[in-house]
Amino acid sequence: MPDHQTEAGPIPTPVPPLNLGGQFESIRSELLAELTEVAASGYYVLGPKVTQFEEALAKYCGSQHALGVSSGTDALLDALMTLGVGPSDEVIIPTFTFFATAGTVHRTGARPVFCDIEADTYNIDVARMAELITPNTKAIIPVHLYGQLADMTALAPIAAAKNIAVIEDAAQAIGARDDSGHMAGSFGTFGALSFYPTKNLGALGDAGALLTDDPELFELSRKMRIHGSGHTYFHERVGGNFRIDALQAALLTRKLAHLEEWTEQRRARAHTYNELLETAGLVPEFVRTPAERIGRHVYHQYVLRAQRRDELAAFLRERKIGAGVYYPLCLHLQECFNYLGYKEGEFPVGEEASRKVLALPIYPELTADQQQTVVDAIRAFYRA
Ligand SMILES: *Cc1c(COP(=O)(O)O)cnc(C)c1O
């Protein structure tokens, strides 16, 4: 085991994986004012604060409608249920993503059909996706992983030609856009967002949203949010409880006003990591830095492709640097999907990514010293 000295000598300051408390402190009075107002109003679920948030969110994302819901997972589930996805349907999804993308498809009774990814963006390989379409394909869920858009320019016409719905999983990508300014979540039939606290726009608890330009689908998804009910206690369809709290919506409206600034801070930190890693002589021999290929990447995660990834991750954690692996096992190899019959080796690009990716701490509050500490530690590991 290497000792706790770096080349520089003393034990460096720890670099936590997140600094959510720091973000709170920076806008404390704004958030506390909302908390007080909502608490005093007695209106705690849905209501005017939610409508206000939905309007601001739709405007920011360049979408006609936004629906506040209980989580990113429930946004995906609401979209799938609204579209009537169910048994005998197939839904194509990348194998390398967070579990919710696949779990929600399974819960509708439809079959998740996994697809491999591109090596440089980690997003769905659209050419391979096209080969997986069958007459049963009801929807495709591209994921804008780590904050970078999937290739929607290639994907959208393929889906449209076959009348297949597109649900963008934009949980990690609010604010990502292509070169023409088209925003994540506003390309598809639906876009799903998550406001889980660690996401780029984070609530103080669970929350999510659905985006759509279609007024009829919007109305139906709104009913789905309250058990498929248009009028209280009369149910047209079976939905769920996908409601969002007024408090989360009120806090998110305040935070949304800061999102552009926070996004640019994330991007600046990503570019700093790129430069520091280059200067340290680590690229491309030991690590590869993230590719920014389409429009604006919002760096929900800053993900390296690293040699001896697991050893490096352990080395960094031992130095109190919050590095993380998203995701260590592809979805087609998860135990709960054994029944689908996929085998190891079937999606080599995704499987390779699951063995090589390593996310470094990235957030607006991350300091230049902390970034230097991270890169010094990586250098110490490979040069040892
Ligand atoms: C976070 C996330 C979700 C789920 O969002 P929750 O709000 O945690 O339910 C779905 N897909 C992706 C890609 C995510 O990162």
The ligand as a Gaussian input file, in Angstrom:
#p B3LYP/6-31G(d) Opt

LIG

0 1
 C      -31.299000       9.738000     -11.927000
 C      -31.683000       9.023000     -13.166000
 C      -32.969000       8.497000     -13.353000
 C      -33.999000       8.417000     -12.272000
 O      -34.260000       9.569000     -11.611000
 P      -34.816000       9.502000     -10.070000
 O      -35.238000      10.909000      -9.856000
 O      -33.674000       9.086000      -9.227000
 O      -35.940000       8.549000     -10.040000
 C      -33.281000       7.938000     -14.567000
 N      -32.370000       7.852000     -15.547000
 C      -31.117000       8.325000     -15.403000
 C      -30.167000       8.205000     -16.556000
 C      -30.730000       8.905000     -14.205000
 O      -29.477000       9.346000     -14.074000

